[in-house]
Amino acid sequence: MNKTQKKNKKKSPKKLGMGLSSLLSSDEGLASVVKAKIEAKVSDSSANSKSNNKKTIPSLNIINNNLDKKIGKIENKGNEQIKLPIQNLISGKFQPRKYFDQTELDELAESIRSNGILQPILVRPLNAKGSSYEIIAGERRWRAAQIVKLHEVPVIIRDFDDSTALGVALIENLQRSDLNIIEEAEGFRSLMLKFEYTQEKLSIQLGKSRSHIANVLRLLSLPNRVKKHISSGELSFGHARVLVALPEDRANEVADRIIDEELSVRKTEKLVNQIKRTNAFSGSSKSYGQVDDSNNVNIEYLERELTTLLGLKVEFNHKNNNSGTMSIRYKTLDQIQPVIDKLKWKPK
């Protein structure tokens, strides 16, 4: 199978435009439905119900207590749909999807041409005049509607602040399970960084195994060029998991070979194992024979993540007994205060 055949290979059909239906219904407000989906496997023993006549939403235990309160504010607003001019909507800045497959957009456009937009687009106002709205959920429908040349689209308006908009956009897309694997990893990371999620909490609240979340997050340590190949579909998740074990220069090199020679995951594993054995015997500083393989993967991931987050070079000196030291390199003391500010930061 050559590259052209690979790109033209028929994809399995996906559900079109069904993401928002999992967050909205005619009988329940957005907060209730998000709670039901995200807490399906969570027993929130700390929730305190209010003893008054007004219907209340239990503590959602979604992103953090701050987001709980913000989502709770919308519980009584209902799900009224209105139509807005399509040009009044803009792409969401918290959209986790970076790549929109044109073939899938064309398929969705044909569905809209035949049946209309079955699920409204979730938006928030950007100004008091009501002339501009940002999309929180439903950007694929909006893009497909432009292909069909619709003048108006059905929407539900919510007055979300930034943190609530980010949380809803991420959860809506992650629940759909049709993001590419890099977008999924970036979504996990955003929830962890912005809302102090742990991998265990993500596993419970998104219904995904902890091992899957850990494996997906490791992909973020790959070089940008490799991540682009994964996002475009040139490299599979299986290939990506193997490449994580390599340093940046070798990962780029092996990724190119996978694409050029159409290597299977099994052949890629053999190639990577051969490279690791060569490094170990050559006494390279990147030797993989000295420490458990999974530790190397985790350490490289942590070094790259912390370096990106703090803006300073972070290095780990990890020992076989799982102890070690972490060092941060700086040139002047002026670089330290921004690090302190970042470590103290909490979502509002």
C-alpha positions as semicolon CSV with decimal commas, in nm:
position;residue;x (nm);y (nm);z (nm)
1;M;0,000;0,000;0,000
2;N;0,163;0,330;-0,108
3;K;0,122;0,670;0,061
4;T;-0,154;0,781;-0,176
5;Q;-0,353;0,466;-0,104
6;K;-0,302;0,517;0,268
7;K;-0,440;0,870;0,255
8;N;-0,736;0,761;0,043
9;K;-0,812;0,460;0,260
10;K;-1,178;0,472;0,358
11;K;-1,231;0,566;0,719
12;S;-1,493;0,406;0,937
13;P;-1,802;0,627;0,958
14;K;-1,824;0,855;1,259
15;K;-2,125;1,004;1,428
16;L;-2,185;1,348;1,285
17;G;-2,271;1,643;1,506
18;M;-2,371;1,441;1,814
19;G;-2,136;1,593;2,070
20;L;-2,366;1,859;2,212
21;S;-2,657;1,619;2,257
22;S;-2,458;1,452;2,532
23;L;-2,439;1,782;2,719
24;L;-2,784;1,927;2,658
25;S;-3,135;1,784;2,674
26;S;-3,484;1,924;2,681
27;D;-3,546;1,821;3,040
28;E;-3,221;1,908;3,214
29;G;-2,993;2,210;3,221
30;L;-2,634;2,197;3,107
31;A;-2,497;2,166;3,459
32;S;-2,714;1,861;3,538
33;V;-2,616;1,678;3,222
34;V;-2,247;1,750;3,258
35;K;-2,273;1,622;3,615
36;A;-2,446;1,304;3,503
37;K;-2,182;1,228;3,237
38;I;-1,872;1,324;3,430
39;E;-1,978;1,175;3,763
40;A;-2,123;0,853;3,621
41;K;-1,849;0,658;3,799
42;V;-1,781;0,897;4,084
43;S;-1,941;0,872;4,429
44;D;-1,929;1,220;4,570
45;S;-1,970;1,152;4,940
46;S;-1,888;1,511;5,027
47;A;-2,184;1,666;4,840
48;N;-2,419;1,864;5,065
49;S;-2,774;1,914;4,940
50;K;-2,962;2,234;5,022
51;S;-3,293;2,205;5,207
52;N;-3,510;2,454;5,018
53;N;-3,780;2,435;4,750
54;K;-3,548;2,536;4,468
55;K;-3,402;2,250;4,264
56;T;-3,030;2,234;4,330
57;I;-2,738;2,075;4,153
58;P;-2,511;1,860;4,374
59;S;-2,143;1,945;4,383
60;L;-2,021;1,846;4,037
61;N;-1,667;1,746;4,133
62;I;-1,576;1,835;3,774
63;I;-1,274;2,048;3,719
64;N;-1,246;2,212;4,060
65;N;-1,465;2,379;4,320
66;N;-1,432;2,707;4,137
67;L;-1,575;2,564;3,816
68;D;-1,845;2,385;4,018
69;K;-1,985;2,718;4,131
70;K;-1,963;2,874;3,786
71;I;-2,146;2,586;3,618
72;G;-2,403;2,588;3,896
73;K;-2,501;2,944;3,807
74;I;-2,651;2,833;3,475
75;E;-2,875;2,557;3,610
76;N;-3,202;2,749;3,576
77;K;-3,145;2,915;3,239
78;G;-3,310;2,645;3,028
79;N;-3,210;2,541;2,679
80;E;-3,382;2,797;2,458
81;Q;-3,265;2,784;2,098
82;I;-3,242;3,086;1,874
83;K;-3,098;3,143;1,528
84;L;-2,803;3,372;1,467
85;P;-2,639;3,492;1,146
86;I;-2,354;3,255;1,070
87;Q;-2,109;3,544;1,030
88;N;-2,171;3,648;1,393
89;L;-2,002;3,332;1,520
90;I;-1,625;3,295;1,557
91;S;-1,404;2,995;1,628
92;G;-1,354;2,915;1,996
93;K;-1,016;2,997;2,146
94;F;-1,051;2,692;2,373
95;Q;-1,123;2,453;2,084
96;P;-0,905;2,145;2,152
97;R;-0,943;2,022;1,794
98;K;-0,658;2,162;1,585
99;Y;-0,718;1,959;1,270
100;F;-1,048;1,943;1,081
101;D;-1,063;1,666;0,820
102;Q;-1,203;1,813;0,500
103;T;-1,365;1,484;0,391
104;E;-1,551;1,459;0,721
105;L;-1,660;1,824;0,696
106;D;-1,795;1,756;0,346
107;E;-1,988;1,453;0,476
108;L;-2,133;1,660;0,759
109;A;-2,222;1,936;0,511
110;E;-2,419;1,685;0,302
111;S;-2,602;1,570;0,615
112;I;-2,687;1,932;0,702
113;R;-2,799;1,995;0,344
114;S;-3,044;1,704;0,370
115;N;-3,154;1,723;0,733
116;G;-3,049;2,062;0,865
117;I;-2,847;2,113;1,184
118;L;-2,997;1,868;1,433
119;Q;-2,793;1,984;1,731
120;P;-2,761;2,354;1,821
121;I;-2,421;2,516;1,856
122;L;-2,322;2,623;2,208
123;V;-2,188;2,981;2,216
124;R;-2,110;3,265;2,453
125;P;-2,149;3,640;2,384
126;L;-1,834;3,844;2,326
127;N;-1,991;4,188;2,354
128;A;-2,297;4,358;2,502
129;K;-2,439;4,439;2,158
130;G;-2,487;4,070;2,078
131;S;-2,308;4,108;1,746
132;S;-2,035;3,853;1,810
133;Y;-2,040;3,507;1,971
134;E;-1,762;3,259;2,044
135;I;-1,824;2,888;1,980
136;I;-1,784;2,663;2,284
137;A;-1,912;2,338;2,130
138;G;-2,015;2,262;1,773
139;E;-1,743;2,417;1,558
140;R;-1,758;2,133;1,304
141;R;-2,127;2,206;1,248
142;W;-2,049;2,575;1,202
143;R;-1,774;2,500;0,948
144;A;-1,996;2,254;0,761
145;A;-2,282;2,506;0,758
146;Q;-2,051;2,751;0,581
147;I;-1,988;2,490;0,311
148;V;-2,365;2,460;0,262
149;K;-2,384;2,843;0,261
150;L;-2,643;2,866;0,538
151;H;-2,720;3,221;0,648
152;E;-2,834;3,130;1,000
153;V;-2,757;2,852;1,247
154;P;-2,938;2,735;1,564
155;V;-2,753;2,820;1,885
156;I;-2,785;2,807;2,261
157;I;-2,626;3,106;2,435
158;R;-2,446;3,072;2,766
159;D;-2,270;3,349;2,957
160;F;-1,956;3,146;3,034
161;D;-1,636;3,292;3,175
162;D;-1,302;3,163;3,042
163;S;-1,249;2,881;3,291
164;T;-1,600;2,743;3,247
165;A;-1,576;2,770;2,868
166;L;-1,247;2,581;2,869
167;G;-1,383;2,306;3,093
168;V;-1,700;2,253;2,890
169;A;-1,515;2,261;2,555
170;L;-1,258;2,007;2,669
171;I;-1,505;1,769;2,829
172;E;-1,744;1,786;2,534
173;N;-1,466;1,698;2,291
174;L;-1,303;1,432;2,509
175;Q;-1,638;1,262;2,563
176;R;-1,684;1,243;2,185
177;S;-1,369;1,028;2,160
178;D;-1,298;1,136;1,802
179;L;-1,016;1,382;1,860
180;N;-0,685;1,272;1,716
181;I;-0,452;1,131;1,979
182;I;-0,236;1,446;2,007
183;E;-0,544;1,666;2,054
184;E;-0,661;1,422;2,319
185;A;-0,325;1,444;2,496
186;E;-0,333;1,824;2,489
187;G;-0,687;1,814;2,627
188;F;-0,574;1,594;2,916
189;R;-0,282;1,827;2,985
190;S;-0,504;2,136;2,982
191;L;-0,736;1,983;3,240
192;M;-0,438;1,886;3,455
193;L;-0,265;2,225;3,434
194;K;-0,566;2,456;3,446
195;F;-0,781;2,265;3,692
196;E;-0,535;2,053;3,892
197;Y;-0,660;1,718;3,762
198;T;-0,463;1,402;3,838
199;Q;-0,440;1,107;3,599
200;E;-0,658;0,907;3,836
201;K;-0,926;1,178;3,841
202;L;-0,919;1,200;3,462
203;S;-0,957;0,823;3,440
204;I;-1,264;0,818;3,663
205;Q;-1,438;1,123;3,526
206;L;-1,377;1,059;3,155
207;G;-1,429;0,682;3,168
208;K;-1,084;0,608;3,024
209;S;-0,827;0,371;3,171
210;R;-0,541;0,521;3,367
211;S;-0,288;0,338;3,149
212;H;-0,446;0,492;2,837
213;I;-0,423;0,841;2,986
214;A;-0,060;0,785;3,091
215;N;0,036;0,652;2,746
216;V;-0,139;0,939;2,569
217;L;0,024;1,204;2,789
218;R;0,369;1,060;2,713
219;L;0,320;1,150;2,347
220;L;0,352;1,518;2,438
221;S;0,723;1,459;2,502
222;L;0,775;1,375;2,133
223;P;0,934;1,633;1,900
224;N;0,690;1,869;1,728
225;R;0,769;1,724;1,386
226;V;0,674;1,375;1,504
227;K;0,355;1,505;1,667
228;K;0,253;1,665;1,336
229;H;0,297;1,328;1,161
230;I;0,073;1,169;1,427
231;S;-0,194;1,439;1,396
232;S;-0,202;1,400;1,017
233;G;-0,240;1,022;1,044
234;E;0,097;0,939;0,888
235;L;0,199;0,772;1,216
236;S;-0,033;0,558;1,428
237;F;-0,076;0,562;1,805
238;G;0,118;0,234;1,812
239;H;0,411;0,390;1,628
240;A;0,400;0,693;1,857
241;R;0,417;0,484;2,174
242;V;0,734;0,318;2,046
243;L;0,899;0,648;1,948
244;V;0,852;0,795;2,297
245;A;1,143;0,579;2,416
246;L;1,389;0,764;2,189
247;P;1,568;1,098;2,227
248;E;1,450;1,378;1,998
249;D;1,699;1,338;1,714
250;R;1,650;0,961;1,690
251;A;1,272;0,992;1,716
252;N;1,267;1,225;1,414
253;E;1,496;0,991;1,223
254;V;1,290;0,679;1,295
255;A;0,963;0,862;1,221
256;D;1,092;0,949;0,874
257;R;1,188;0,585;0,816
258;I;0,844;0,464;0,926
259;I;0,679;0,691;0,671
260;D;0,927;0,635;0,387
261;E;0,954;0,257;0,432
262;E;0,596;0,203;0,557
263;L;0,721;0,016;0,862
264;S;0,469;-0,172;1,075
265;V;0,452;-0,117;1,450
266;R;0,627;-0,451;1,506
267;K;0,914;-0,362;1,272
268;T;0,939;-0,023;1,439
269;E;0,967;-0,190;1,781
270;K;1,254;-0,407;1,654
271;L;1,430;-0,102;1,510
272;V;1,393;0,099;1,831
273;N;1,513;-0,192;2,046
274;Q;1,818;-0,222;1,822
275;I;1,892;0,151;1,865
276;K;1,854;0,124;2,243
277;R;2,091;-0,175;2,260
278;T;2,346;0,011;2,048
279;N;2,327;0,313;2,280
280;A;2,368;0,094;2,588
281;F;2,680;-0,083;2,457
282;S;2,836;0,237;2,323
283;G;2,826;0,402;2,666
284;S;2,613;0,688;2,534
285;S;2,483;0,939;2,787
286;K;2,141;0,838;2,658
287;S;2,200;0,475;2,749
288;Y;1,878;0,288;2,813
289;G;2,041;-0,011;2,976
290;Q;2,106;0,156;3,310
291;V;1,755;0,239;3,431
292;D;1,414;0,076;3,388
293;D;1,274;0,164;3,045
294;S;0,948;0,307;3,179
295;N;1,146;0,537;3,410
296;N;1,335;0,684;3,113
297;V;1,009;0,761;2,936
298;N;0,859;0,925;3,244
299;I;1,173;1,125;3,323
300;E;1,210;1,262;2,971
301;Y;0,842;1,355;2,972
302;L;0,874;1,533;3,309
303;E;1,189;1,718;3,202
304;R;1,027;1,849;2,885
305;E;0,697;1,937;3,053
306;L;0,860;2,126;3,340
307;T;1,103;2,302;3,106
308;T;0,810;2,422;2,894
309;L;0,599;2,517;3,195
310;L;0,870;2,703;3,390
311;G;1,063;2,850;3,099
312;L;1,394;2,724;3,243
313;K;1,591;2,408;3,173
314;V;1,487;2,132;3,416
315;E;1,692;1,813;3,459
316;F;1,644;1,499;3,667
317;N;1,920;1,282;3,810
318;H;1,725;0,961;3,867
319;K;1,870;0,657;4,044
320;N;1,774;0,291;4,026
321;N;1,616;0,303;4,373
322;N;1,365;0,561;4,242
323;S;1,525;0,848;4,434
324;G;1,715;1,137;4,283
325;T;1,741;1,513;4,243
326;M;1,579;1,773;4,019
327;S;1,775;2,080;3,909
328;I;1,663;2,404;3,744
329;R;1,919;2,602;3,543
330;Y;1,906;2,982;3,543
331;K;2,134;3,262;3,422
332;T;2,022;3,544;3,653
333;L;1,820;3,564;3,973
334;D;1,562;3,772;3,784
335;Q;1,450;3,448;3,618
336;I;1,345;3,295;3,951
337;Q;1,051;3,521;4,040
338;P;0,844;3,421;3,732
339;V;0,895;3,057;3,833
340;I;0,767;3,130;4,183
341;D;0,465;3,312;4,036
342;K;0,382;3,015;3,814
343;L;0,409;2,771;4,103
344;K;0,177;2,987;4,313
345;W;-0,082;3,032;4,035
346;K;-0,431;2,904;4,103
347;P;-0,738;2,920;3,875
348;K;-0,976;3,200;3,966
